[in-house]
Each structure stands twice: as C-alpha cells, then as structure tokens.
Amino acid sequence: MTVIAPDWSPSAPLQRLDPSWANAVGVELAVLRLDLLDPLISGNKWFKLKHHLEQAAAQGARGLISLGGAHSNHLHALAAAGQRFGFASVGLLRGAPQDTPTVRDLQAFGMTLHWLDHGAYRARHQVGFWAPWLQRYPGFHAVPEGGGGLPGALGCAALRDMLQRQLSTIGWADSDAWWLAVGSGTTLAGLVLAEAGRRPVYGALAVPERYGIATQVREVLREAGAADQGYRLVPAARGGFARSDDELLAFMQQCEAETAMPLEPVYTAKALLALREAVQGGYVARGSRLVFVHTGGLQGRRAALRSCRLNQDGYTQA
C-alpha cells in the first residue's frame, strides 16, 4: 500500500481573547485555536506534515518515518494521521524505552517504534543518518524531527489565509502582529514567508537559544529565497525545554480560569506569559491588535502536569 495525500483541509476558529492584563493597557488579543483543529491531529503539526505527505505520495512511498521524544506532539500527529488515512508510520524515539500516555497512543495508532540511545539520536543531523533506516524500511519517506524544514514551513503558511478569512467574524478589519510559541521555528518561518513583510511575527522561544533555532529559521528562509527579516525571537524557555516553575504554572491556571482556554506548560503557557510580560513592560503599543497562535500540544499536557501537583493554591512543582 502506498501513501495517498489526503484531501483534508481543516480550519481552526479565530476567537477573541480578553485577559485582564491586556485589557488594562488597551491591547486587543485574538487567538487562532489550532488546538480545536481536530481531536487527534491537533495543533500546528498537521500543517507541518501536509507537504511531507504530498511529497511521499508523489514518490509512491510506502509509509513515513520520523523522530521525536516520548511526549512528541509531532509523532502523535503523524501516527494519528497514519491510522486515519491508511499509511504506515515508524517512529524513532529518543532515549530508553518509556511508558508514557503519548507512547501508548502511538502504539494504539499502529506506529512501529524504535528507541535510540542519546548518542544515536544526536546523529540525526549527520549525513547518512537515514540510510540504514531506509534500507530497513524501503520505500519510506523520511520526515525531519518535528516536521521541520521548508516543506513544513510551506504547510504552515496556510495559517495566514485562515486568519484572513475570519478577521471579520471578531469585528476586526486587520491585525498588527502574530505571536506564537517556537520549538523548531518551522511555524514561525511559514508565517514569515506568508506575510512577506506585511505583519511582523514574534516567536516566544520555548527552548534555550543554544538550540540554534535562529539558525534554523534563517536556513528555511534562505532555502525559500526570502530575506531574513519580518520576525523576532523572544527568550521564553524559563530555564530549559519542558521546564516549569511556580510562576508559569500559576499564570497558566489563572489564564485558564479567566479565558476558559486550556494551555500546556511546554509551549503555549510559556508563549502567553512572555506576551503578558511584553505587554506589561510597555513593549506593545496601546491599541495594538495581536493574534496569538494556540499551537496545540494538549496531548502532551497529560505528562507535563504529572510532575506538578494541584492544591488549593493552584499548580505547583512536585
């Protein structure tokens, strides 16, 4: 059986977001709810996968193979898409075997799993990394970690049109800027390509700057023939990837209570907290209309909050 590119073009709703900290200084917010895109193939991951799937179908591929961690949103979306659209999927997971909610889902979706020790996983960027795996799974299409690269960015460019179609539904004629969490920089690069300088794109880094996200974004833009401009990366890792602190968890609980929008502490809560800090610090002009992208990832919330405890004061570190 070969991969067939699915004829599926889901859309996520655009909603007003009215947190007190934005209202207090006259900043208007809206949120593109990619978390509501689909119960399983949720968030920005589908858009990163779309062009990879089209490439696989054009090549007559037998399936897709990719990489990620034991809580990977990317692998979760890939495995769910494989089950729904009838193609085989293989996941190369980082580290020793773990039993996590995500891993159990991957297995239930029918993804074949292989665990790579950290040394083997670090070699993923080296020339020839994929050769033995594609020999083991002949005819499979390899997808970079997180669905990255130019194909992933081109899929995310569709978010601009999704926004444009819905601005009038919230009473806006236009918006001034994008704000979103950044893990690999792929979604941000896609929005930068789509905007072509019309709106700036602000990316709140959910990973430390040493991860080289700035370089990755520049490389995608260079490959697309675009200028390295129209965006800004804002530090927001708060000590490291997937690390939380009591301030972040308290903010997440407060925001969920005030807006009824679920968040998770790895990406979306960090990005929204960084936006609050920018607003309260006077870095966002009064009257600005900003669009926050909820990039999904709520399946990972199950494990992310396992390390926290909920008491009468809210989420705190366990």
TORKOL-4160 file (C-alpha; in steps of 0.2 Angstrom, whole numbers, padded with zeros to 4 digits, m for minus):
318
<pt num="1" X="0000" Y="0000" Z="0000"/>
<pt num="2" X="0007" Y="0017" Z="m0005"/>
<pt num="3" X="0004" Y="0034" Z="0004"/>
<pt num="4" X="m0011" Y="0044" Z="m0004"/>
<pt num="5" X="m0011" Y="0063" Z="0000"/>
<pt num="6" X="m0027" Y="0065" Z="0010"/>
<pt num="7" X="m0040" Y="0078" Z="0003"/>
<pt num="8" X="m0042" Y="0086" Z="0020"/>
<pt num="9" X="m0041" Y="0105" Z="0023"/>
<pt num="10" X="m0046" Y="0108" Z="0041"/>
<pt num="11" X="m0049" Y="0125" Z="0049"/>
<pt num="12" X="m0047" Y="0132" Z="0066"/>
<pt num="13" X="m0058" Y="0145" Z="0074"/>
<pt num="14" X="m0052" Y="0163" Z="0077"/>
<pt num="15" X="m0058" Y="0169" Z="0094"/>
<pt num="16" X="m0057" Y="0185" Z="0104"/>
<pt num="17" X="m0046" Y="0183" Z="0120"/>
<pt num="18" X="m0049" Y="0196" Z="0134"/>
<pt num="19" X="m0037" Y="0193" Z="0148"/>
<pt num="20" X="m0037" Y="0207" Z="0161"/>
<pt num="21" X="m0018" Y="0211" Z="0159"/>
<pt num="22" X="m0021" Y="0215" Z="0140"/>
<pt num="23" X="m0037" Y="0225" Z="0143"/>
<pt num="24" X="m0029" Y="0235" Z="0157"/>
<pt num="25" X="m0017" Y="0243" Z="0144"/>
<pt num="26" X="m0029" Y="0244" Z="0129"/>
<pt num="27" X="m0021" Y="0229" Z="0119"/>
<pt num="28" X="m0033" Y="0218" Z="0110"/>
<pt num="29" X="m0030" Y="0200" Z="0108"/>
<pt num="30" X="m0037" Y="0186" Z="0097"/>
<pt num="31" X="m0032" Y="0168" Z="0097"/>
<pt num="32" X="m0031" Y="0156" Z="0082"/>
<pt num="33" X="m0037" Y="0140" Z="0091"/>
<pt num="34" X="m0026" Y="0126" Z="0082"/>
<pt num="35" X="m0030" Y="0115" Z="0097"/>
<pt num="36" X="m0048" Y="0114" Z="0091"/>
<pt num="37" X="m0042" Y="0109" Z="0073"/>
<pt num="38" X="m0046" Y="0090" Z="0077"/>
<pt num="39" X="m0047" Y="0079" Z="0092"/>
<pt num="40" X="m0032" Y="0069" Z="0087"/>
<pt num="41" X="m0022" Y="0078" Z="0073"/>
<pt num="42" X="m0021" Y="0094" Z="0083"/>
<pt num="43" X="m0012" Y="0110" Z="0083"/>
<pt num="44" X="0001" Y="0116" Z="0070"/>
<pt num="45" X="0008" Y="0098" Z="0067"/>
<pt num="46" X="m0004" Y="0094" Z="0053"/>
<pt num="47" X="0002" Y="0109" Z="0043"/>
<pt num="48" X="0020" Y="0104" Z="0046"/>
<pt num="49" X="0015" Y="0087" Z="0039"/>
<pt num="50" X="0005" Y="0092" Z="0024"/>
<pt num="51" X="0018" Y="0095" Z="0012"/>
<pt num="52" X="0028" Y="0080" Z="0018"/>
<pt num="53" X="0013" Y="0069" Z="0015"/>
<pt num="54" X="0011" Y="0076" Z="m0003"/>
<pt num="55" X="0030" Y="0073" Z="m0006"/>
<pt num="56" X="0028" Y="0055" Z="0000"/>
<pt num="57" X="0013" Y="0052" Z="m0011"/>
<pt num="58" X="0021" Y="0059" Z="m0026"/>
<pt num="59" X="0036" Y="0047" Z="m0023"/>
<pt num="60" X="0024" Y="0032" Z="m0021"/>
<pt num="61" X="0031" Y="0030" Z="m0004"/>
<pt num="62" X="0025" Y="0015" Z="0007"/>
<pt num="63" X="0025" Y="0025" Z="0023"/>
<pt num="64" X="0033" Y="0039" Z="0033"/>
<pt num="65" X="0047" Y="0038" Z="0046"/>
<pt num="66" X="0051" Y="0052" Z="0058"/>
<pt num="67" X="0059" Y="0056" Z="0075"/>
<pt num="68" X="0054" Y="0063" Z="0092"/>
<pt num="69" X="0054" Y="0061" Z="0111"/>
<pt num="70" X="0042" Y="0051" Z="0122"/>
<pt num="71" X="0030" Y="0065" Z="0123"/>
<pt num="72" X="0031" Y="0071" Z="0105"/>
<pt num="73" X="0017" Y="0081" Z="0098"/>
<pt num="74" X="0024" Y="0078" Z="0080"/>
<pt num="75" X="0025" Y="0059" Z="0082"/>
<pt num="76" X="0007" Y="0059" Z="0090"/>
<pt num="77" X="0000" Y="0068" Z="0075"/>
<pt num="78" X="0010" Y="0058" Z="0062"/>
<pt num="79" X="0004" Y="0041" Z="0070"/>
<pt num="80" X="m0014" Y="0048" Z="0071"/>
<pt num="81" X="m0014" Y="0053" Z="0053"/>
<pt num="82" X="m0007" Y="0036" Z="0048"/>
<pt num="83" X="m0021" Y="0027" Z="0056"/>
<pt num="84" X="m0034" Y="0039" Z="0049"/>
<pt num="85" X="m0028" Y="0040" Z="0031"/>
<pt num="86" X="m0021" Y="0022" Z="0030"/>
<pt num="87" X="m0002" Y="0024" Z="0028"/>
<pt num="88" X="0011" Y="0015" Z="0038"/>
<pt num="89" X="0021" Y="0025" Z="0051"/>
<pt num="90" X="0038" Y="0022" Z="0060"/>
<pt num="91" X="0044" Y="0032" Z="0075"/>
<pt num="92" X="0062" Y="0034" Z="0081"/>
<pt num="93" X="0061" Y="0039" Z="0099"/>
<pt num="94" X="0075" Y="0047" Z="0110"/>
<pt num="95" X="0082" Y="0038" Z="0125"/>
<pt num="96" X="0077" Y="0022" Z="0134"/>
<pt num="97" X="0060" Y="0014" Z="0132"/>
<pt num="98" X="0047" Y="0024" Z="0142"/>
<pt num="99" X="0029" Y="0021" Z="0146"/>
<pt num="100" X="0020" Y="0037" Z="0143"/>
<pt num="101" X="0002" Y="0042" Z="0138"/>
<pt num="102" X="0010" Y="0048" Z="0121"/>
<pt num="103" X="0019" Y="0031" Z="0118"/>
<pt num="104" X="0003" Y="0021" Z="0122"/>
<pt num="105" X="m0006" Y="0032" Z="0109"/>
<pt num="106" X="0007" Y="0029" Z="0096"/>
<pt num="107" X="0006" Y="0010" Z="0099"/>
<pt num="108" X="m0013" Y="0011" Z="0098"/>
<pt num="109" X="m0012" Y="0021" Z="0082"/>
<pt num="110" X="m0001" Y="0007" Z="0074"/>
<pt num="111" X="0015" Y="0016" Z="0073"/>
<pt num="112" X="0031" Y="0005" Z="0074"/>
<pt num="113" X="0043" Y="0011" Z="0087"/>
<pt num="114" X="0062" Y="0010" Z="0089"/>
<pt num="115" X="0071" Y="0018" Z="0104"/>
<pt num="116" X="0088" Y="0026" Z="0100"/>
<pt num="117" X="0100" Y="0030" Z="0114"/>
<pt num="118" X="0105" Y="0048" Z="0116"/>
<pt num="119" X="0121" Y="0046" Z="0106"/>
<pt num="120" X="0112" Y="0038" Z="0091"/>
<pt num="121" X="0099" Y="0051" Z="0092"/>
<pt num="122" X="0111" Y="0065" Z="0091"/>
<pt num="123" X="0117" Y="0059" Z="0075"/>
<pt num="124" X="0101" Y="0063" Z="0066"/>
<pt num="125" X="0108" Y="0078" Z="0058"/>
<pt num="126" X="0123" Y="0069" Z="0051"/>
<pt num="127" X="0124" Y="0064" Z="0033"/>
<pt num="128" X="0119" Y="0046" Z="0031"/>
<pt num="129" X="0109" Y="0045" Z="0046"/>
<pt num="130" X="0093" Y="0039" Z="0037"/>
<pt num="131" X="0102" Y="0027" Z="0025"/>
<pt num="132" X="0101" Y="0011" Z="0037"/>
<pt num="133" X="0083" Y="0015" Z="0042"/>
<pt num="134" X="0078" Y="0017" Z="0024"/>
<pt num="135" X="0086" Y="0001" Z="0020"/>
<pt num="136" X="0076" Y="m0007" Z="0034"/>
<pt num="137" X="0060" Y="0002" Z="0028"/>
<pt num="138" X="0062" Y="0003" Z="0009"/>
<pt num="139" X="0051" Y="0015" Z="0000"/>
<pt num="140" X="0048" Y="0025" Z="0016"/>
<pt num="141" X="0048" Y="0044" Z="0016"/>
<pt num="142" X="0059" Y="0052" Z="0030"/>
<pt num="143" X="0052" Y="0067" Z="0039"/>
<pt num="144" X="0064" Y="0078" Z="0049"/>
<pt num="145" X="0061" Y="0079" Z="0068"/>
<pt num="146" X="0046" Y="0090" Z="0071"/>
<pt num="147" X="0041" Y="0090" Z="0053"/>
<pt num="148" X="0053" Y="0104" Z="0050"/>
<pt num="149" X="0062" Y="0111" Z="0035"/>
<pt num="150" X="0055" Y="0121" Z="0021"/>
<pt num="151" X="0041" Y="0108" Z="0017"/>
<pt num="152" X="0034" Y="0110" Z="0035"/>
<pt num="153" X="0036" Y="0129" Z="0034"/>
<pt num="154" X="0026" Y="0130" Z="0017"/>
<pt num="155" X="0012" Y="0120" Z="0025"/>
<pt num="156" X="0011" Y="0132" Z="0040"/>
<pt num="157" X="0010" Y="0147" Z="0028"/>
<pt num="158" X="m0009" Y="0142" Z="0026"/>
<pt num="159" X="m0012" Y="0149" Z="0043"/>
<pt num="160" X="m0012" Y="0167" Z="0036"/>
<pt num="161" X="m0026" Y="0163" Z="0024"/>
<pt num="162" X="m0035" Y="0155" Z="0039"/>
<pt num="163" X="m0034" Y="0171" Z="0049"/>
<pt num="164" X="m0039" Y="0182" Z="0034"/>
<pt num="165" X="m0055" Y="0173" Z="0031"/>
<pt num="166" X="m0060" Y="0175" Z="0049"/>
<pt num="167" X="m0055" Y="0193" Z="0055"/>
<pt num="168" X="m0072" Y="0200" Z="0051"/>
<pt num="169" X="m0080" Y="0187" Z="0062"/>
<pt num="170" X="m0072" Y="0195" Z="0078"/>
<pt num="171" X="m0075" Y="0213" Z="0071"/>
<pt num="172" X="m0058" Y="0217" Z="0066"/>
<pt num="173" X="m0053" Y="0224" Z="0049"/>
<pt num="174" X="m0035" Y="0219" Z="0051"/>
<pt num="175" X="m0022" Y="0214" Z="0064"/>
<pt num="176" X="m0005" Y="0221" Z="0068"/>
<pt num="177" X="0006" Y="0206" Z="0073"/>
<pt num="178" X="0007" Y="0187" Z="0076"/>
<pt num="179" X="0013" Y="0179" Z="0092"/>
<pt num="180" X="0017" Y="0161" Z="0095"/>
<pt num="181" X="0027" Y="0148" Z="0104"/>
<pt num="182" X="0043" Y="0142" Z="0095"/>
<pt num="183" X="0050" Y="0125" Z="0097"/>
<pt num="184" X="0059" Y="0122" Z="0080"/>
<pt num="185" X="0055" Y="0138" Z="0071"/>
<pt num="186" X="0045" Y="0130" Z="0057"/>
<pt num="187" X="0028" Y="0138" Z="0060"/>
<pt num="188" X="0036" Y="0155" Z="0063"/>
<pt num="189" X="0046" Y="0153" Z="0046"/>
<pt num="190" X="0030" Y="0148" Z="0037"/>
<pt num="191" X="0021" Y="0164" Z="0044"/>
<pt num="192" X="0036" Y="0175" Z="0039"/>
<pt num="193" X="0035" Y="0168" Z="0021"/>
<pt num="194" X="0016" Y="0170" Z="0020"/>
<pt num="195" X="0017" Y="0188" Z="0027"/>
<pt num="196" X="0031" Y="0194" Z="0016"/>
<pt num="197" X="0034" Y="0209" Z="0027"/>
<pt num="198" X="0015" Y="0213" Z="0030"/>
<pt num="199" X="0014" Y="0209" Z="0048"/>
<pt num="200" X="0029" Y="0205" Z="0060"/>
<pt num="201" X="0029" Y="0188" Z="0068"/>
<pt num="202" X="0035" Y="0186" Z="0086"/>
<pt num="203" X="0041" Y="0169" Z="0092"/>
<pt num="204" X="0042" Y="0165" Z="0110"/>
<pt num="205" X="0057" Y="0153" Z="0112"/>
<pt num="206" X="0051" Y="0138" Z="0122"/>
<pt num="207" X="0069" Y="0131" Z="0120"/>
<pt num="208" X="0085" Y="0139" Z="0125"/>
<pt num="209" X="0094" Y="0150" Z="0112"/>
<pt num="210" X="0108" Y="0137" Z="0112"/>
<pt num="211" X="0097" Y="0125" Z="0102"/>
<pt num="212" X="0100" Y="0135" Z="0087"/>
<pt num="213" X="0083" Y="0140" Z="0082"/>
<pt num="214" X="0088" Y="0157" Z="0074"/>
<pt num="215" X="0100" Y="0147" Z="0063"/>
<pt num="216" X="0086" Y="0135" Z="0058"/>
<pt num="217" X="0074" Y="0149" Z="0054"/>
<pt num="218" X="0087" Y="0158" Z="0043"/>
<pt num="219" X="0091" Y="0142" Z="0034"/>
<pt num="220" X="0072" Y="0139" Z="0029"/>
<pt num="221" X="0070" Y="0157" Z="0024"/>
<pt num="222" X="0086" Y="0156" Z="0013"/>
<pt num="223" X="0081" Y="0140" Z="0005"/>
<pt num="224" X="0064" Y="0148" Z="0001"/>
<pt num="225" X="0073" Y="0163" Z="m0007"/>
<pt num="226" X="0066" Y="0175" Z="0006"/>
<pt num="227" X="0075" Y="0189" Z="0016"/>
<pt num="228" X="0080" Y="0185" Z="0035"/>
<pt num="229" X="0068" Y="0198" Z="0042"/>
<pt num="230" X="0050" Y="0201" Z="0047"/>
<pt num="231" X="0051" Y="0192" Z="0064"/>
<pt num="232" X="0059" Y="0192" Z="0081"/>
<pt num="233" X="0063" Y="0178" Z="0093"/>
<pt num="234" X="0059" Y="0182" Z="0111"/>
<pt num="235" X="0068" Y="0171" Z="0125"/>
<pt num="236" X="0054" Y="0162" Z="0135"/>
<pt num="237" X="0062" Y="0145" Z="0140"/>
<pt num="238" X="0062" Y="0149" Z="0158"/>
<pt num="239" X="0077" Y="0138" Z="0162"/>
<pt num="240" X="0076" Y="0125" Z="0149"/>
<pt num="241" X="0065" Y="0115" Z="0137"/>
<pt num="242" X="0050" Y="0107" Z="0145"/>
<pt num="243" X="0055" Y="0115" Z="0162"/>
<pt num="244" X="0041" Y="0123" Z="0173"/>
<pt num="245" X="0041" Y="0135" Z="0188"/>
<pt num="246" X="0028" Y="0140" Z="0200"/>
<pt num="247" X="0026" Y="0157" Z="0192"/>
<pt num="248" X="0022" Y="0149" Z="0175"/>
<pt num="249" X="0010" Y="0136" Z="0182"/>
<pt num="250" X="0001" Y="0149" Z="0192"/>
<pt num="251" X="m0001" Y="0160" Z="0177"/>
<pt num="252" X="m0007" Y="0145" Z="0167"/>
<pt num="253" X="m0020" Y="0141" Z="0180"/>
<pt num="254" X="m0026" Y="0160" Z="0181"/>
<pt num="255" X="m0027" Y="0161" Z="0162"/>
<pt num="256" X="m0037" Y="0146" Z="0160"/>
<pt num="257" X="m0049" Y="0151" Z="0174"/>
<pt num="258" X="m0051" Y="0169" Z="0166"/>
<pt num="259" X="m0052" Y="0163" Z="0147"/>
<pt num="260" X="m0058" Y="0145" Z="0148"/>
<pt num="261" X="m0044" Y="0141" Z="0135"/>
<pt num="262" X="m0033" Y="0126" Z="0140"/>
<pt num="263" X="m0015" Y="0128" Z="0139"/>
<pt num="264" X="0000" Y="0117" Z="0142"/>
<pt num="265" X="0017" Y="0122" Z="0151"/>
<pt num="266" X="0029" Y="0117" Z="0137"/>
<pt num="267" X="0024" Y="0129" Z="0123"/>
<pt num="268" X="0008" Y="0139" Z="0124"/>
<pt num="269" X="0008" Y="0144" Z="0143"/>
<pt num="270" X="0027" Y="0150" Z="0141"/>
<pt num="271" X="0022" Y="0160" Z="0125"/>
<pt num="272" X="0007" Y="0168" Z="0133"/>
<pt num="273" X="0017" Y="0173" Z="0148"/>
<pt num="274" X="0030" Y="0180" Z="0138"/>
<pt num="275" X="0017" Y="0190" Z="0129"/>
<pt num="276" X="0010" Y="0196" Z="0145"/>
<pt num="277" X="0027" Y="0202" Z="0151"/>
<pt num="278" X="0029" Y="0211" Z="0134"/>
<pt num="279" X="0013" Y="0220" Z="0136"/>
<pt num="280" X="0015" Y="0225" Z="0154"/>
<pt num="281" X="0033" Y="0230" Z="0150"/>
<pt num="282" X="0026" Y="0243" Z="0138"/>
<pt num="283" X="0034" Y="0234" Z="0123"/>
<pt num="284" X="0016" Y="0233" Z="0114"/>
<pt num="285" X="0008" Y="0249" Z="0109"/>
<pt num="286" X="m0009" Y="0253" Z="0116"/>
<pt num="287" X="m0022" Y="0249" Z="0103"/>
<pt num="288" X="m0012" Y="0235" Z="0095"/>
<pt num="289" X="m0022" Y="0220" Z="0089"/>
<pt num="290" X="m0012" Y="0204" Z="0091"/>
<pt num="291" X="m0016" Y="0186" Z="0085"/>
<pt num="292" X="m0009" Y="0173" Z="0097"/>
<pt num="293" X="m0007" Y="0156" Z="0089"/>
<pt num="294" X="m0013" Y="0141" Z="0100"/>
<pt num="295" X="m0001" Y="0128" Z="0093"/>
<pt num="296" X="m0010" Y="0114" Z="0101"/>
<pt num="297" X="0001" Y="0101" Z="0110"/>
<pt num="298" X="m0013" Y="0097" Z="0123"/>
<pt num="299" X="m0010" Y="0078" Z="0122"/>
<pt num="300" X="0007" Y="0082" Z="0130"/>
<pt num="301" X="m0001" Y="0091" Z="0144"/>
<pt num="302" X="m0005" Y="0074" Z="0152"/>
<pt num="303" X="0013" Y="0070" Z="0156"/>
<pt num="304" X="0018" Y="0089" Z="0158"/>
<pt num="305" X="0007" Y="0091" Z="0173"/>
<pt num="306" X="0011" Y="0074" Z="0180"/>
<pt num="307" X="0026" Y="0082" Z="0188"/>
<pt num="308" X="0016" Y="0095" Z="0196"/>
<pt num="309" X="0003" Y="0095" Z="0210"/>
<pt num="310" X="m0013" Y="0104" Z="0211"/>
<pt num="311" X="m0018" Y="0111" Z="0228"/>
<pt num="312" X="m0029" Y="0125" Z="0234"/>
<pt num="313" X="m0016" Y="0137" Z="0228"/>
<pt num="314" X="m0015" Y="0130" Z="0210"/>
<pt num="315" X="m0002" Y="0120" Z="0201"/>
<pt num="316" X="0015" Y="0120" Z="0209"/>
<pt num="317" X="0031" Y="0110" Z="0206"/>
<pt num="318" X="0030" Y="0092" Z="0214"/>
